Amino acid sequence: MGFDSGKGFSGFSVLHNNPSSNLVINFTFLNPFASPNTMGQNAVNNQDLVEDIIEKLKEENIDSVRFEYCDINAVARSKTIPSRHFKSKVNYGLLFPICCLTIDPKGGMVNDHIIERYLWSDMVCYPDLSTFTVLPWMQKTARVFVTPLSVGDGDQVKIDPRTIAMTQIKALLKKKIKLLSSLEYELWLVDEITRKPVNTDINIFSTIRLSKYQDFFNKVSRNLFTVGVDIECIESEYAKGQFELPMEPAFGVQAGDNAVTFRTGIKEMALQEGLMASFMTKPYEDADGASGHFNHSLWSLDGKTSLLADTSRPSGLSEIGEYWIAGILAHVPALSVLQAPTLNCRDRNKPGTFAPFNATWGYDNRTCAVRLKGNTEQGFYIENRLGSSAGNPYINLAATIAAGIDGINRQLLLPKALPLNKSSDDEGIIPPGTVLIPTDGEDALQALLSDEPLVKALGSEFVKTFEAIRRHEMKLMDDYTKSGANKVKWARELYFEYI
């Protein structure tokens, strides 16, 4: 995972550094409460930065710029703008129907309070210029992430996952804590036409199993590094057609941006090779699921001092570190649906697997919901194992922060750690009162809706939208399976291609 100790940090700069262009962008994020006219004026005030990018577009002969956002289902959506219109879109924004934040992975409309309130109204989106980069795997194309700000008569957009993540990061900064994190995804690689996994055996870390696709993964690693996403290693995972490419960590929202870039990038590069990459959680009944662990640590504002370890305490954790993990454990039922959101994700959490099924923690214990890695000398980091590969990285980040902050605010007591060599399904060692992770979609939703601290942190409007998407999926599955049709086949049809 590449986390450094409290003696320093060897990860990315807080700024976005595009090695292909040597263009380092420091952009003051636009005021989310500003009107569109004010937004345009803010863009005008950053004309030096805009002109630098325009010059870069000319130098590299870039034809178009993709203005992109990540919807609640972690599907990248965008409009591609000819480069000659880039400046105009920066100054005046770009329009997307607000319902396109909430549609299902295949574009199906979700009937919820957003539709009732705004119908097909557009939201005005402005680019975060710090995310501008040239995409080396796409011909003459650059990309910039956009932030939806206003809709209808000027209402603030409150359901954008990236904005919600940034709000939680800001709340953590007020406590003089900086988050260093990375999403660790397992993924599936299949033939684009037949949809069959590229290998059908089970043989984790096999060199031979990986070697056939080494050139492809080398290309992925090289291209992603060019846009600032540093792949730490490439490995063949346990299940058929399953691989993992952990990323080096980054501070703040850049960790989420890196994850979105990684997910979309590897899917695009796979299609160019006649393959298909998917982050669906469990596409095969006879195979394990795919995880999306959230690895993170807490740092001082200057990014030089770890705030997790304290050798003077019995646990080896600092007081804040104990509160933080206790906060995650206190919110495990709600986190489980926020970080492993689809109905298909619920099939992953079972005893006897590497997927957690209760609110436990331990030092280097893979069966727990929270796994503490590292040591007091080299530095700790926390692996939140609740997430599946289908989870939205921004929501994963925001929900973890919200739970951790609640643990700090309430000074929650940390339960006893599970021993290194004991499984979390061993009833004899589980602390009293340990809650289970819901395995039913309705139970998982109810756990979220009843979690007042998380609902308040993420916003009731977002939670209502999130619930509506999940209920939309429930109805689709019910309609499909009434005649006895296979629910895993239904899930593959909905999730596999776009998630």
C-alpha positions in Angstrom: 0.0 0.0 0.0 3.0 2.3 0.4 2.1 4.3 3.5 5.1 6.0 5.0 5.8 6.3 8.7 5.4 9.5 10.8 8.9 10.5 9.8 7.7 11.7 6.4 5.5 11.0 3.4 6.6 9.7 0.1 3.3 9.9 -1.7 1.9 12.4 -4.2 2.0 16.1 -3.9 -1.2 17.6 -2.8 -1.3 19.4 -6.1 -2.2 17.4 -9.3 1.0 16.8 -11.1 0.7 15.6 -14.7 4.1 14.0 -15.6 3.2 14.1 -19.3 2.9 17.9 -19.4 4.9 19.0 -16.3 1.9 21.2 -15.7 1.2 21.6 -12.0 -2.1 23.2 -11.3 -3.1 25.0 -8.1 -6.7 25.8 -8.4 -8.8 27.4 -5.7 -12.1 25.4 -5.7 -15.0 27.5 -6.7 -17.6 28.6 -4.1 -20.4 26.0 -4.2 -22.9 28.6 -3.0 -22.1 31.1 -5.8 -24.6 31.9 -8.5 -23.7 30.9 -12.1 -22.8 34.4 -12.9 -20.4 34.5 -10.0 -19.0 31.2 -11.0 -18.3 32.6 -14.5 -16.5 35.6 -12.9 -14.4 33.3 -10.7 -13.3 31.5 -13.8 -12.4 34.8 -15.5 -10.3 35.6 -12.4 -8.3 32.4 -13.1 -7.6 33.3 -16.7 -3.8 32.8 -16.3 -4.5 29.2 -15.4 -7.0 28.8 -18.2 -4.6 30.2 -20.7 -1.9 27.8 -19.5 -4.2 24.9 -20.2 -5.3 26.3 -23.6 -1.6 26.6 -24.5 -1.1 22.9 -23.5 -4.0 21.9 -25.6 -2.4 23.6 -28.6 1.1 22.2 -27.9 -0.1 18.6 -27.7 -2.6 19.1 -30.5 -5.5 18.0 -28.3 -8.8 17.9 -30.3 -11.2 17.5 -27.4 -11.7 17.7 -23.6 -13.9 15.4 -21.7 -15.9 17.1 -19.0 -16.6 14.2 -16.6 -18.3 13.4 -13.3 -18.9 10.2 -11.4 -22.5 9.3 -10.6 -23.7 7.6 -7.4 -23.3 4.2 -9.0 -19.6 5.0 -9.7 -20.3 5.2 -13.4 -18.3 7.9 -15.3 -20.5 10.2 -17.3 -19.3 13.0 -19.5 -19.6 15.3 -22.5 -16.7 15.7 -24.9 -16.1 19.3 -25.9 -14.0 20.4 -28.9 -10.9 22.1 -27.6 -11.9 25.4 -29.2 -14.9 25.6 -26.8 -12.9 24.8 -23.7 -12.6 28.4 -22.5 -16.3 29.1 -22.9 -17.2 26.1 -20.9 -14.9 27.0 -18.1 -16.3 30.5 -17.9 -20.0 29.7 -18.3 -20.3 26.0 -17.2 -21.8 22.9 -18.8 -25.3 21.6 -18.5 -26.3 18.0 -17.5 -29.8 16.9 -16.5 -29.7 16.4 -12.7 -31.4 13.0 -13.1 -28.2 11.8 -14.7 -26.5 11.7 -11.3 -29.0 9.1 -10.2 -29.8 6.8 -13.2 -29.0 3.2 -12.9 -25.7 1.8 -14.4 -27.4 1.1 -17.8 -29.2 4.5 -17.9 -32.5 3.5 -16.5 -34.5 6.3 -14.9 -34.9 6.2 -11.1 -38.2 7.8 -10.0 -37.3 9.7 -6.8 -37.7 13.0 -5.1 -35.2 14.6 -7.5 -37.4 13.8 -10.5 -40.5 14.9 -8.6 -38.8 18.2 -7.7 -36.8 19.1 -10.9 -38.1 16.6 -13.6 -35.5 17.0 -16.4 -34.0 20.3 -15.3 -30.3 20.9 -15.9 -27.6 21.3 -13.3 -24.8 23.8 -14.1 -21.4 22.1 -13.8 -18.0 23.8 -13.6 -14.6 22.2 -14.1 -12.2 21.7 -11.3 -9.1 22.7 -13.3 -6.8 21.0 -10.8 -8.0 17.7 -12.3 -7.1 18.6 -15.9 -4.9 16.0 -17.6 -4.2 14.6 -21.1 -5.3 11.0 -21.4 -2.5 9.0 -23.1 -4.7 6.0 -23.9 -7.3 8.2 -25.8 -6.4 9.8 -29.1 -5.8 13.6 -28.7 -8.2 13.8 -25.7 -7.9 15.5 -22.3 -10.1 15.2 -19.3 -11.3 17.4 -16.4 -13.7 16.6 -13.6 -16.7 18.8 -13.2 -18.7 19.8 -10.1 -22.5 20.2 -10.3 -23.3 23.3 -8.4 -26.8 24.7 -9.1 -30.1 23.4 -10.6 -33.5 24.8 -11.4 -33.9 28.3 -10.0 -30.5 28.2 -8.4 -30.9 25.4 -5.8 -27.6 23.9 -4.6 -26.9 20.4 -5.9 -26.6 18.2 -2.8 -26.2 14.7 -4.2 -22.9 14.9 -6.1 -20.6 12.3 -4.5 -17.4 14.2 -5.1 -18.8 17.4 -3.4 -19.9 15.3 -0.5 -16.5 13.8 -0.1 -14.9 17.3 -0.2 -17.3 18.4 2.5 -16.2 15.6 4.8 -12.5 16.3 4.0 -13.1 19.9 5.0 -14.7 18.8 8.3 -11.7 16.7 9.1 -9.3 19.5 8.3 -11.1 21.6 10.9 -10.0 19.1 13.4 -6.4 19.6 12.1 -6.3 16.1 10.6 -5.4 15.3 7.1 -6.5 12.0 5.4 -4.0 10.0 3.3 -5.8 7.2 1.5 -6.2 4.9 -1.4 -8.9 2.6 -2.8 -7.7 -1.0 -3.4 -9.9 -2.7 -6.0 -10.2 -6.2 -7.3 -11.6 -6.5 -10.8 -12.7 -9.0 -13.4 -11.1 -9.3 -16.9 -13.1 -11.1 -19.5 -13.2 -11.4 -23.3 -15.4 -8.6 -24.7 -17.4 -10.8 -27.0 -17.9 -14.0 -25.1 -17.8 -12.4 -21.6 -15.8 -15.4 -20.4 -13.1 -14.8 -17.8 -9.6 -14.7 -19.3 -8.6 -17.6 -17.1 -10.9 -20.2 -15.5 -8.7 -21.6 -12.7 -8.2 -20.5 -9.1 -4.5 -19.9 -8.4 -3.7 -16.7 -6.5 -0.4 -14.8 -7.3 0.4 -17.3 -10.0 3.1 -15.9 -12.3 2.0 -18.0 -15.3 -1.6 -17.0 -14.8 -0.6 -13.3 -15.0 2.0 -13.5 -17.7 -0.3 -13.8 -20.6 -1.7 -10.4 -19.8 1.4 -8.8 -18.5 1.8 -6.5 -21.5 -1.7 -5.2 -21.1 -1.3 -4.5 -17.4 2.1 -2.8 -18.0 0.3 -0.5 -20.5 -2.3 0.2 -17.9 0.3 1.0 -15.2 2.4 3.2 -17.6 -0.6 5.2 -18.9 -2.1 5.7 -15.4 1.2 6.9 -14.0 1.3 9.5 -16.8 -1.9 11.0 -15.4 -0.8 10.8 -11.8 -2.2 7.5 -10.7 0.7 5.3 -9.4 0.1 1.6 -9.5 2.0 -0.1 -6.6 1.8 -3.6 -7.9 0.0 -5.9 -10.3 -1.2 -9.3 -9.2 -3.4 -12.2 -10.2 -6.1 -12.6 -7.6 -7.9 -15.7 -6.2 -11.0 -16.1 -8.4 -11.2 -16.8 -12.1 -10.5 -13.8 -14.2 -9.8 -11.7 -11.1 -6.9 -9.2 -10.8 -5.8 -6.5 -8.4 -3.8 -3.3 -9.0 -3.4 -1.4 -5.7 -2.6 2.3 -6.0 -0.2 4.5 -4.0 -2.1 6.8 -1.6 -2.9 10.5 -2.0 -4.1 13.2 0.3 -7.7 14.5 0.3 -10.1 14.2 -2.6 -7.3 13.3 -5.0 -7.5 9.7 -3.7 -11.1 9.6 -5.0 -10.1 11.2 -8.2 -7.4 8.6 -8.7 -9.8 5.8 -8.1 -12.3 7.2 -10.7 -9.5 7.7 -13.2 -8.3 4.1 -12.6 -11.7 2.5 -12.9 -12.6 4.3 -16.2 -9.1 4.1 -17.6 -8.6 0.4 -17.2 -12.1 -0.2 -18.6 -11.3 1.9 -21.7 -7.9 0.3 -22.2 -9.4 -3.2 -21.9 -11.9 -2.4 -24.7 -9.0 -1.3 -26.9 -7.6 -4.8 -26.5 -10.8 -6.7 -27.1 -11.3 -7.3 -23.4 -13.7 -6.0 -20.8 -12.8 -5.0 -17.2 -15.6 -4.9 -14.6 -15.8 -3.8 -11.0 -19.1 -5.7 -10.4 -18.8 -7.4 -7.0 -19.9 -11.0 -7.6 -20.7 -11.9 -11.2 -20.3 -15.7 -10.7 -22.1 -17.9 -8.2 -19.2 -20.3 -7.9 -16.6 -17.6 -7.3 -15.7 -15.3 -4.4 -16.6 -11.6 -4.6 -14.4 -8.6 -5.4 -13.5 -6.1 -2.7 -12.8 -2.4 -2.7 -10.9 -1.8 0.5 -10.4 1.8 1.7 -6.8 2.1 3.1 -6.2 5.2 5.0 -4.2 7.0 7.7 -4.4 10.2 9.7 -1.8 12.9 9.5 -0.9 16.4 10.7 -1.8 19.2 8.5 1.7 19.5 7.1 1.5 15.8 6.1 4.7 14.9 8.0 3.5 13.4 11.3 1.3 10.3 11.6 -1.5 10.7 14.1 -2.4 7.0 14.4 0.5 5.4 16.4 1.4 6.0 20.1 3.9 3.6 21.6 3.1 4.7 25.1 -0.5 3.2 24.9 -1.3 -0.5 25.3 -2.9 -0.7 21.9 0.0 1.1 20.2 -2.7 3.4 18.8 -3.1 7.1 19.6 -6.2 8.2 21.4 -7.5 9.7 18.1 -6.7 6.4 16.3 -8.7 4.4 18.8 -11.7 6.8 18.6 -11.5 6.7 14.8 -11.6 2.9 14.5 -14.3 2.8 17.2 -16.3 5.2 15.1 -16.1 3.0 12.0 -17.1 -0.1 14.0 -20.1 1.8 15.5 -21.4 2.5 12.0 -20.6 -0.8 10.3 -24.2 -1.7 9.3 -24.8 1.7 7.6 -21.3 1.8 6.1 -21.8 -1.7 4.7 -24.5 -0.4 2.3 -22.8 2.9 1.5 -19.5 1.2 0.6 -20.9 -2.1 -0.9 -24.1 -0.7 -2.3 -25.6 -3.0 -5.0 -27.9 -5.9 -4.3 -25.2 -8.2 -5.7 -22.8 -6.9 -3.0 -24.9 -8.5 -0.3 -23.9 -12.0 -1.6 -20.3 -11.3 -0.6 -20.5 -11.0 3.2 -20.4 -14.6 4.5 -18.6 -16.4 7.3 -15.5 -18.4 6.2 -14.5 -15.9 3.5 -12.2 -12.9 3.4 -15.2 -10.6 3.3 -16.3 -9.2 6.7 -19.6 -10.1 8.2 -19.5 -8.4 11.6 -18.1 -5.2 13.3 -14.7 -6.5 14.4 -11.2 -5.3 14.2 -7.7 -6.7 14.6 -4.0 -6.4 13.8 -3.4 -7.8 10.3 -6.6 -10.0 10.6 -8.2 -10.3 7.2 -11.4 -11.7 8.5 -12.3 -8.4 10.3 -14.2 -5.4 9.1 -11.2 -3.2 10.1 -7.7 -4.5 9.7 -4.8 -2.5 11.2 -1.6 -2.8 9.2 2.0 -1.8 9.8 3.4 -1.3 13.3 4.3 1.4 15.8 7.9 1.8 14.4 7.1 2.0 10.7 3.6 3.6 11.0 0.1 2.2 11.1 -2.6 2.4 8.5 -6.2 1.3 8.5 -7.8 -1.1 6.0 -11.5 -0.6 6.0 -12.6 -3.9 4.5 -16.3 -3.2 4.2 -16.2 -1.9 0.7 -16.9 -3.9 -2.4 -15.4 -3.3 -5.9 -18.8 -1.8 -7.0 -18.7 1.0 -4.4 -18.3 4.7 -5.4 -14.9 5.8 -4.2 -16.1 9.3 -3.1 -18.9 7.8 -1.1 -16.5 5.3 0.5 -14.2 8.1 1.4 -16.9 10.4 2.7 -18.6 7.7 4.8 -15.4 6.6 6.4 -14.5 10.1 7.4 -18.0 10.8 8.8 -17.9 7.6 10.9 -14.4 8.4 12.1 -15.3 12.0 13.1 -18.3 10.7 15.0 -16.0 8.4 16.9 -13.7 11.3 17.8 -16.6 13.6 18.7 -18.2 11.0 21.0 -14.9 9.6 22.2 -16.1 6.1 21.5 -14.4 3.2 23.3 -12.6 0.7 21.1 -13.6 -2.9 21.6 -11.1 -5.6 22.1 -9.1 -6.5 19.0 -9.4 -10.0 17.6 -6.3 -12.1 17.9 -4.1 -12.4 14.7 -4.8 -16.1 14.4 -8.5 -16.2 15.1 -11.4 -15.8 12.6 -14.2 -13.3 13.1 -16.7 -16.2 12.9 -15.2 -17.7 16.1 -18.0 -16.9 18.6 -15.8 -17.6 21.6 -13.7 -14.5 21.0 -16.2 -12.0 19.6 -16.7 -9.0 22.0 -20.3 -8.8 23.5 -22.7 -6.7 21.5 -20.8 -7.0 18.2 -23.3 -6.3 15.4 -23.6 -8.2 12.2 -23.4 -6.8 8.7 -26.9 -6.9 7.0 -27.1 -9.6 4.3 -30.5 -8.4 3.1 -30.9 -5.3 1.0 -33.9 -4.0 3.0 -32.1 -4.5 6.3 -29.0 -2.7 5.0 -31.1 0.3 3.8 -32.9 0.5 7.2 -29.5 0.5 8.9 -28.5 3.5 6.9 -31.7 5.4 7.3 -31.6 4.9 11.1 -28.0 6.1 11.4 -28.5 9.7 12.3 -24.9 10.8 12.5 -24.1 9.5 9.0 -27.4 10.8 7.5 -26.6 14.3 8.9 -23.0 14.2 7.7 -23.8 13.0 4.1 -27.1 15.0 3.9 -30.7 13.8 3.9 -31.2 14.6 0.3 -28.3 12.4 -0.8 -29.4 9.6 1.5 -33.0 9.8 0.0 -31.5 9.6 -3.5 -29.2 6.7 -2.5 -32.2 4.8 -1.1 -34.3 5.4 -4.2 -31.5 3.9 -6.4 -31.3 0.8 -4.3 -35.1 0.4 -4.3 -35.1 0.8 -8.0 -32.7 -2.1 -8.2 -34.9 -4.2 -5.9 -37.9 -3.7 -8.1 -35.9 -4.6 -11.2 -34.7 -7.8 -9.6 -38.1 -8.7 -8.3 -39.6 -8.2 -11.7 -36.9 -10.3 -13.3 -36.9 -13.2 -10.9 -40.7 -13.6 -10.4 -40.6 -16.5 -12.9 -37.7 -18.1 -11.2 -34.9 -16.5 -13.3 -31.4 -16.5 -11.9 -30.7 -13.3 -9.9 -26.9 -13.5 -10.6 -27.6 -13.4 -14.3 -29.9 -10.4 -13.8 -27.1 -8.7 -11.8 -24.6 -9.3 -14.5 -26.9 -7.7 -17.1 -27.3 -4.6 -15.0 -23.9 -4.1 -13.4 -21.2 -5.9 -15.3 -20.5 -3.7 -18.3 -20.6 -0.2 -16.8 -19.6 -0.6 -13.1 
